[in-house]
Amino acid sequence: MSLRTSDFDFDLPEELIAQRPPAERGQSQLLVLPRYGGTIEHTSFDRLSHYLRSGDLLVLNDTRVFPARLMGHRVPTGGAVECLLLHKLPIPKGPTPNEAGNADGSVGIGGSTFGADSVEEWECLMHPGQKLKPGARVLFARGGVELQGEVLARHFYGRRTIRLWTDSGRAVTEAVERIGHIPLPPYIDRPDEDGDRERYQTVYARDAGSIAAPTAGLHFTARVLEELQARGVERVSITLHVGYGTFKPVRVEQVDEHEVDSERYIVSASTADALTRALRDGRRIIAVGTTTTRTLESLTIDGSGVVHPSQGSTRLFIHPGHEFRIVQGLITNFHLPRSSLLMLVAAFTGRERILQAYREAVARRYRFYSYGDAMLIA
């Protein structure tokens, strides 16, 4: 039977949407939901090691959030401009020095030549979109660091292609790190603060490329990871760079008509080997977050049971009816009503069961979404 988007609705009081992280990392509540039936338990995340066992394989997403939100103004009018960087684009190489790309990797703009790392092109969301046409110039500045920009192309839904460069020769990546703001989710109704640079990031974040955190990982502390290791829980990482599509609403009536945006991932040979061994040994594979789950379920397993390392993009939309091949346990936050992430969790443990757990979480005043509490399904 085809499911409707409305089948994944639930009542959520606005005050349960977490606006800030808990005072201390790891002090979130944890709802423990047996996957195949049984009593729900309520505990705290710092007791996670009591619910995993020796031999479990824990898989983390080690992507790092970068400060992708740029605040600036138009040149020369001074009108305010906001830019959310989404995806870095390759700069085309060619012989024309005043457009984009010389044989030596340098880039020419307006008669001046810049080093390859001091010019970048990005797909982005810009506001006010209707006024920012190709050719519009902008300036982003903060703390004495300046980043120039020019709109190159206009796309649907406020998206633009923008060229960014620094007159100082500073690398664009470095400038963005200095002047950018952490791109908090749209349901966090406040400006970003200095503390968000640390708290909207996992303690094991490594490879920068996400505009949203893999939020199930925000609860982990060094102590929790040490306790899991002492218990005999094996740990490996994948990388999936979370894009703006994680907030994309499901606008269609029939669930199976929805499409998710492509996101880039990397699964190393060592991680693939660990997954293969766990499957052959019959040990549980516990995914930390929906991003990790989508990555793992996108991998190829050959006829002899070998999981293949992979690097590429995935558009996998997991919803009820999906047959899980790798993931046997899931640590996740509480998601938006009618969202593709809620549908993924429902696919893992059943729609009625997950909605029952959500109703209980609401009754017990759990905190929801990115800075909210956590759930273990295993």
C-alpha positions in Angstrom: 0.0 0.0 0.0 1.4 3.4 -1.0 1.9 5.7 1.9 1.0 9.4 2.0 3.1 12.2 3.4 0.3 12.9 5.9 0.9 9.4 7.3 4.1 10.8 8.9 2.5 13.8 10.7 2.5 14.2 14.4 1.8 17.0 16.9 4.8 18.8 18.2 4.6 21.7 20.6 6.9 24.5 19.3 8.6 24.9 22.7 10.1 21.4 22.3 12.2 22.5 19.3 15.6 22.9 20.8 17.1 26.3 20.2 20.4 25.6 22.0 22.5 22.5 22.9 22.4 21.2 26.4 24.7 22.8 28.9 27.2 19.9 28.6 27.7 17.7 25.6 26.5 14.2 26.2 23.9 15.2 28.8 20.9 14.7 26.3 18.1 12.3 27.0 18.2 9.0 25.2 15.1 7.0 24.2 15.9 3.3 23.7 13.5 1.6 21.3 13.9 -2.1 20.7 13.6 -2.5 16.9 11.4 -5.6 16.8 9.2 -4.9 19.8 9.6 -4.5 23.5 9.4 -1.8 26.2 10.8 1.6 25.5 13.4 2.8 28.0 14.4 6.3 29.0 17.9 7.2 30.0 20.7 9.7 29.3 23.1 9.5 26.3 26.1 9.2 28.5 24.9 5.7 29.4 25.0 4.6 25.8 27.7 1.9 26.5 25.2 0.0 28.6 23.0 -0.6 25.5 25.7 -1.7 23.0 27.7 -4.8 23.3 31.1 -6.2 22.6 31.5 -6.9 18.9 29.1 -4.2 17.7 30.5 -2.1 14.9 29.7 1.6 15.3 29.8 3.7 12.1 30.2 7.5 12.4 30.1 10.3 9.8 33.2 12.3 10.2 32.2 15.2 8.0 32.9 18.7 9.3 30.5 21.7 9.0 32.1 24.8 7.5 30.9 28.4 8.1 29.0 28.5 4.9 26.8 31.5 5.6 28.2 34.8 4.4 26.8 38.2 5.3 27.8 41.2 3.2 26.5 44.0 0.9 26.1 44.9 -2.7 28.8 47.0 -4.4 28.4 49.9 -4.8 24.8 50.4 -3.5 25.4 48.9 0.0 22.3 46.8 0.1 22.4 43.9 2.5 23.2 40.5 1.0 23.2 37.0 2.4 24.8 34.0 0.7 24.7 30.3 1.7 27.4 28.3 0.0 26.1 25.0 -1.1 28.6 23.3 -3.5 32.0 24.2 -4.8 32.3 24.0 -8.6 35.3 23.4 -10.8 36.6 26.5 -12.5 36.8 25.8 -16.3 40.2 26.0 -17.7 40.8 27.9 -20.9 43.0 30.4 -22.7 40.8 33.5 -22.0 42.6 35.4 -19.2 39.8 37.7 -18.3 37.1 35.0 -17.7 38.2 32.0 -15.8 41.2 29.9 -16.0 44.8 29.9 -17.4 46.9 26.9 -18.3 49.0 27.4 -15.1 46.0 27.2 -12.9 45.8 31.0 -12.2 42.6 32.9 -12.8 42.1 36.2 -14.5 39.4 38.7 -13.4 39.0 42.2 -14.8 42.6 42.3 -16.1 44.2 41.0 -12.9 45.5 37.6 -12.3 45.0 35.6 -9.1 46.4 32.4 -7.8 44.3 29.3 -8.2 43.3 29.0 -4.5 42.3 32.6 -4.2 39.4 32.3 -6.7 36.6 29.8 -6.4 33.1 29.3 -8.0 30.2 28.0 -5.9 26.5 27.1 -6.2 24.8 29.0 -3.5 21.5 30.4 -2.2 21.4 34.2 -2.2 19.0 36.8 -0.6 17.5 39.0 -1.9 17.5 36.7 -4.9 15.2 38.8 -7.2 17.7 41.7 -7.2 20.9 39.7 -7.6 21.3 39.2 -11.4 24.4 38.0 -13.3 27.0 40.7 -13.0 26.0 41.9 -9.5 29.0 42.5 -7.3 29.1 41.9 -3.6 31.5 42.2 -0.7 31.7 40.1 2.4 33.9 41.4 5.2 34.5 40.6 8.9 37.4 41.2 11.2 39.6 42.8 8.6 39.2 39.9 6.1 37.5 40.7 2.8 36.0 38.4 0.2 34.8 39.7 -3.2 32.0 38.1 -5.1 30.3 38.3 -8.5 27.0 36.6 -9.5 27.7 34.5 -12.7 24.4 32.8 -13.3 20.8 32.7 -12.0 18.9 29.5 -11.3 15.6 28.4 -9.8 14.5 28.8 -6.1 17.0 31.6 -5.3 20.1 29.6 -6.4 23.0 31.3 -8.0 26.5 30.6 -9.3 28.9 33.0 -7.7 32.6 33.6 -8.2 34.5 34.4 -5.0 38.0 35.9 -4.8 40.4 37.7 -2.4 42.4 40.7 -3.5 44.9 39.9 -0.8 45.8 36.6 -2.3 44.5 34.8 0.8 42.9 31.4 -0.1 39.1 31.6 -0.4 38.8 28.6 1.9 40.7 30.5 4.6 38.7 33.7 4.1 35.4 31.7 4.4 36.6 30.1 7.6 37.4 33.6 9.0 34.3 35.6 8.0 31.6 32.9 7.6 28.8 32.1 10.0 27.8 28.6 11.1 24.7 27.8 9.0 22.2 26.9 11.8 19.1 25.1 10.6 16.1 27.2 9.7 14.1 26.0 12.7 16.6 27.5 15.1 15.2 31.0 15.5 18.2 32.9 16.6 21.5 34.2 15.1 24.5 31.9 15.3 26.8 32.5 18.3 30.5 31.9 18.9 29.7 28.7 20.8 28.0 27.2 17.8 31.3 26.8 16.0 32.2 24.1 18.6 28.7 22.7 19.6 27.3 22.4 16.0 30.2 20.0 15.3 30.9 16.5 16.3 34.0 15.8 18.5 35.3 13.6 15.7 34.7 15.9 12.7 37.5 15.8 10.3 36.7 16.5 6.6 35.1 19.9 6.0 32.3 20.0 3.4 28.9 20.0 5.2 26.4 22.9 5.6 24.5 20.9 8.3 25.8 18.7 11.1 25.2 15.0 11.2 23.3 15.7 14.4 23.1 12.3 15.9 26.8 12.6 16.4 26.6 15.8 18.4 25.9 13.8 21.6 29.2 11.9 21.6 32.0 12.9 24.0 35.5 11.6 24.3 34.4 9.8 27.4 31.5 8.1 25.8 33.7 6.9 22.9 36.3 5.6 25.4 33.6 3.7 27.3 32.4 2.1 24.1 35.9 1.1 23.2 36.4 -0.4 26.6 33.2 -2.4 26.2 34.6 -3.9 23.0 32.6 -1.8 20.5 34.5 -1.4 17.2 34.4 2.0 15.6 34.9 3.1 12.0 34.0 6.2 9.9 32.5 7.2 6.6 32.2 10.7 5.2 29.0 12.1 3.8 28.9 15.9 3.2 25.4 17.0 4.3 23.8 19.4 1.8 20.9 21.8 1.9 18.6 19.0 0.7 18.6 17.6 4.3 16.0 20.4 5.0 14.1 19.8 1.7 10.4 19.4 2.5 8.4 16.5 1.0 6.0 18.4 -1.3 4.4 15.4 -3.0 1.3 13.6 -1.7 2.6 10.1 -2.4 5.8 9.3 -0.5 7.4 7.2 -3.2 7.2 10.2 -5.6 9.6 12.2 -3.5 13.3 12.7 -4.6 16.2 13.6 -2.3 19.1 15.7 -3.4 22.5 14.2 -4.2 25.1 14.2 -1.5 28.8 13.3 -1.8 30.3 10.4 0.2 33.5 8.4 0.8 33.8 4.9 2.2 37.4 3.8 2.6 38.8 0.3 2.0 39.4 -0.1 5.8 35.8 0.8 6.6 34.5 -1.5 3.9 36.7 -4.4 5.2 35.3 -3.8 8.8 31.7 -3.9 7.4 32.4 -7.1 5.6 33.9 -8.8 8.7 30.9 -7.7 10.8 28.4 -9.0 8.4 30.2 -12.4 8.0 30.5 -12.7 11.8 26.9 -11.8 12.4 27.8 -8.8 14.5 25.5 -5.7 14.7 26.3 -2.7 12.6 25.1 0.5 14.3 24.8 3.6 12.2 25.1 6.9 13.9 22.6 9.1 12.1 20.5 9.1 8.9 23.5 10.3 6.8 25.5 7.3 7.8 22.5 5.0 7.2 22.0 6.4 3.7 25.7 6.0 2.9 25.9 2.4 4.1 22.7 1.3 2.3 24.1 2.8 -0.9 27.1 0.5 -0.9 27.6 -2.5 -3.1 27.8 -6.0 -1.6 29.0 -8.6 -4.0 27.9 -12.3 -4.2 30.5 -13.4 -1.7 29.4 -10.9 0.9 32.2 -8.4 0.4 31.3 -4.8 0.9 33.1 -2.6 -1.7 34.7 0.7 -0.8 33.2 3.6 -2.7 33.4 7.3 -3.5 30.7 9.2 -5.3 27.2 10.6 -4.7 24.0 9.1 -3.4 20.4 10.0 -4.0 19.0 7.1 -2.0 15.6 7.8 -0.5 14.9 5.3 2.3 11.2 5.0 3.2 9.0 2.1 4.3 9.5 -0.8 2.0 13.3 -0.5 1.9 15.1 -3.7 2.8 18.1 -2.9 5.0 21.2 -4.9 3.9 23.9 -3.4 6.2 22.4 -1.4 9.1 21.1 -3.3 12.1 21.0 -0.5 14.6 20.5 3.2 14.5 21.3 6.2 16.7 19.3 9.3 15.6 17.7 12.5 16.7 14.0 13.3 16.6 13.0 14.6 13.2 10.5 17.0 11.5 6.9 15.8 10.9 6.4 14.7 7.3 10.2 14.7 6.6 12.2 12.3 4.6 14.4 11.7 7.7 11.3 10.6 9.7 10.4 8.3 6.8 13.9 6.7 6.9 13.5 5.9 10.6 10.0 4.6 10.1 11.4 2.3 7.4 13.9 0.9 10.0 11.4 0.1 12.8 7.9 0.6 11.4 5.7 3.6 11.0 3.3 3.0 13.8 6.1 2.0 16.2 8.1 5.1 15.5 5.1 7.4 15.8 4.2 5.8 19.1 7.8 6.5 20.3 7.5 10.1 19.1 4.2 10.6 21.0 5.9 9.2 24.2 8.9 11.5 23.6 6.6 14.5 23.3 4.7 13.5 26.5 8.1 13.3 28.4 9.2 16.6 27.0 12.1 15.4 24.9 13.9 18.1 22.9 13.6 17.8 19.1 15.7 18.4 16.0 19.4 19.3 15.6 20.2 20.4 19.2 17.7 18.0 20.7 17.7 14.6 22.3 18.6 11.2 20.9 17.1 7.8 20.2 18.7 4.4 19.9 16.9 1.7 17.8 18.5 -1.7 18.1 
